[in-house]
């Protein structure tokens, strides 16, 4: 199953973001005012050509349009500094992408679905809570508590390494504030090597989905952004259907913290007996997770007709 897409761009805070528009291939999800549109973005350091396509193709086959995009400073998008993660910038980019998706031909602008995974799984919860024009949300293995994820990361490192990378991150943050380039570290690495994701299998898993624009490096200040993530207040405000997909043996995003958020949001929850990357293309639980996402949207748009006239 291969869906074609058109390259496009939109503006976020005066900077060009690159996107891809996949057109729905059936009428199964269409309503009287057009097709739903799923807005998708990667976790931190990921790019739209790295594993999002197979999910987008599933949604297109079901009858939804899809807009995938790169955050400013990553992949095909413009923006400086490069490879530097900012929660606030990425939230702004997601809001801008929703507006761009609503303007696509044949799309119903109030049938917008937000899709996020890992780091972007927290973004979609926060963006949905702030908007009245979102119809549903899909959060796959979402990072819902930066503190919980930070504790999990520190547990797999020695204290000296954790302190060293914290200091490097602080120096990088100061450099960026003065308009200089950030200090970069590998995004994924082998165990025992420097890297944001350095557990066994992380390097191979990321490489297996990496597209041509992906770079295996990220601003060393990522840890300072990670601790800002707290979705509980937004989860309590969500009033649209939310699917939360939890990897029960997730070594990167503690499943217990995701469960708490799902309960607060009164979400539909699916559990998978696997690790964080096992729901991505090329891994054992991807087909199941993707099928559950499509089934969720079919139920949403069958049960919640949007607009009455």
FIMARMAR-651682 format. One record per residue (C-alpha): x, y, z. Coordinates in steps of 0.25 Angstrom, whole numbers, padded with zeros to 4 digits, always signed. Layout:
% FIMARMAR-651682
XYZ ...
***
This chain:
% FIMARMAR-651682
+0000+0000+0000 +0007+0013-0005 +0000+0026-0005 +0005+0038-0013 +0007+0052-0006 +0009+0066-0011 +0020+0075-0005 +0015+0088+0002 +0019+0098+0012 +0013+0107+0022 +0018+0118+0031 +0020+0117+0046 +0024+0130+0053 +0029+0136+0040 +0037+0123+0037 +0035+0113+0026 +0031+0099+0030 +0031+0087+0020 +0019+0078+0019 +0013+0066+0011 -0001+0065+0007 -0006+0051+0005 -0020+0051-0001 -0031+0041+0004 -0033+0029-0005 -0048+0026-0002 -0060+0032+0004 -0062+0023+0016 -0059+0035+0026 -0065+0046+0018 -0076+0055+0023 -0085+0065+0015 -0075+0076+0017 -0062+0068+0013 -0052+0058+0018 -0045+0058+0031 -0031+0062+0032 -0020+0056+0041 -0009+0065+0045 +0004+0057+0048 +0018+0061+0054 +0029+0053+0060 +0035+0052+0073 +0047+0060+0077 +0058+0059+0066 +0049+0052+0056 +0046+0056+0042 +0033+0054+0034 +0041+0044+0025 +0044+0035+0036 +0033+0025+0039 +0021+0034+0037 +0017+0030+0023 +0012+0016+0026 +0002+0022+0037 -0002+0033+0027 -0005+0022+0016 -0014+0015+0026 -0022+0027+0028 -0023+0031+0013 -0028+0017+0010 -0039+0019+0021 -0043+0032+0014 -0036+0043+0022 -0026+0053+0017 -0013+0054+0024 -0003+0066+0026 +0011+0062+0032 +0021+0073+0034 +0035+0076+0040 +0037+0085+0052 +0045+0098+0050 +0060+0095+0050 +0058+0080+0046 +0057+0072+0033 +0052+0080+0021 +0047+0092+0029 +0055+0105+0030 +0058+0111+0043 +0070+0113+0052 +0076+0108+0061 +0076+0094+0054 +0074+0081+0062 +0070+0089+0074 +0057+0085+0081 +0047+0095+0087 +0034+0091+0093 +0028+0105+0091 +0033+0105+0076 +0028+0092+0073 +0014+0095+0079 +0014+0107+0071 +0017+0099+0058 +0006+0089+0062 -0004+0100+0063 +0001+0106+0049 +0000+0092+0043 -0015+0091+0047 -0018+0104+0040 -0011+0099+0028 -0018+0086+0028 -0032+0093+0029 -0029+0100+0016 -0026+0087+0008 -0036+0085-0003 -0047+0075+0000 -0045+0075+0015 -0055+0078+0026 -0048+0089+0035 -0055+0084+0047 -0052+0069+0045 -0037+0071+0049 -0030+0059+0056 -0017+0061+0063 -0007+0050+0063 +0006+0050+0071 +0016+0040+0077 +0025+0040+0088 +0030+0055+0090 +0019+0060+0080 +0009+0051+0087 +0009+0062+0098 +0008+0073+0088 -0005+0067+0082 -0012+0067+0096 -0008+0081+0099 -0012+0086+0085 -0025+0079+0085 -0028+0085+0099 -0026+0099+0094 -0035+0098+0081 -0049+0097+0078 -0048+0092+0064 -0041+0078+0067 -0050+0066+0065 -0041+0055+0071 -0027+0052+0076 -0017+0040+0075 -0006+0039+0084 +0003+0027+0082 +0013+0024+0093 +0012+0039+0098 +0022+0045+0107 +0012+0051+0117 +0022+0054+0128 +0036+0060+0126 +0040+0057+0140 +0036+0043+0139 +0043+0041+0126 +0056+0048+0132 +0056+0039+0144 +0055+0027+0135 +0067+0033+0126 +0075+0036+0138 +0073+0022+0144 +0080+0016+0132 +0092+0025+0133 +0103+0027+0143 +0102+0040+0151 +0115+0046+0145 +0110+0044+0131 +0096+0050+0134 +0103+0062+0141 +0113+0064+0129 +0102+0065+0119 +0093+0074+0128 +0105+0084+0128 +0107+0082+0113 +0092+0085+0111 +0093+0098+0120 +0105+0103+0112 +0097+0100+0099 +0085+0108+0104 +0094+0120+0107 +0100+0119+0093 +0087+0118+0086 +0082+0130+0094 +0093+0138+0089 +0091+0134+0074 +0102+0124+0074 +0100+0109+0069 +0096+0099+0079 +0105+0088+0085 +0100+0075+0078 +0100+0061+0083 +0095+0048+0076 +0080+0046+0077 +0081+0031+0077 +0094+0023+0081 +0099+0009+0085 +0098+0006+0100 +0110+0013+0108 +0112+0023+0097 +0107+0038+0098 +0093+0040+0093 +0079+0045+0096 +0074+0031+0094 +0085+0021+0098 +0078+0008+0103 +0080-0005+0096 +0072-0005+0082 +0070+0010+0081 +0080+0012+0071 +0076+0001+0062 +0061+0004+0064 +0063+0019+0060 +0072+0015+0048 +0061+0006+0043 +0051+0017+0041 +0061+0028+0038 +0058+0036+0025 +0068+0043+0016 +0066+0057+0024 +0068+0051+0038 +0081+0055+0045 +0086+0047+0057 +0088+0059+0065 +0080+0068+0075 +0083+0080+0083 +0089+0075+0096 +0079+0084+0104 +0068+0074+0100 +0068+0070+0115 +0064+0084+0119 +0052+0084+0110 +0048+0070+0114 +0045+0074+0128 +0036+0084+0123 +0026+0074+0118 +0014+0072+0127 +0001+0069+0120 -0008+0067+0133 -0015+0080+0132 -0018+0079+0117 -0023+0065+0119 -0033+0069+0128 -0039+0080+0118 -0040+0071+0106 -0054+0069+0102 -0052+0061+0089 -0049+0046+0087 -0035+0042+0090 -0028+0029+0087 -0016+0027+0096 -0007+0015+0092 +0002+0010+0103 +0014+0001+0101 +0014-0007+0114 +0029-0010+0114 +0033+0004+0110 +0047+0007+0115 +0047+0022+0110 +0033+0027+0114 +0028+0020+0127 +0015+0014+0125 +0010+0017+0138 +0011+0032+0135 +0003+0030+0122 -0008+0022+0129 -0010+0034+0139 -0011+0044+0127 -0021+0035+0120 -0030+0034+0132 -0030+0049+0134 -0034+0051+0120 -0044+0039+0120 -0037+0034+0108 -0039+0021+0101 -0027+0012+0104 -0020+0001+0096 -0009-0007+0103 +0002-0014+0095 +0012-0024+0101 +0024-0017+0095 +0035-0006+0096 +0034+0008+0091 +0039+0006+0077 +0031-0007+0075 +0019+0000+0069 +0027+0007+0058 +0028+0002+0044 +0037-0011+0042 +0034-0015+0057 +0024-0026+0062 +0013-0017+0067 +0012-0007+0056 +0001-0013+0048 -0008-0015+0061 -0005-0001+0066 -0008+0005+0052 -0021-0003+0050 -0026+0002+0064 -0024+0016+0060 -0032+0014+0047 -0043+0007+0055 -0043+0018+0065 -0045+0029+0054 -0056+0020+0048 -0064+0020+0061 -0062+0035+0064 -0067+0039+0051 -0079+0029+0051 -0083+0033+0065 -0080+0048+0064 -0086+0055+0052 -0079+0068+0051 -0089+0080+0047 -0104+0078+0045 -0106+0089+0035 
***
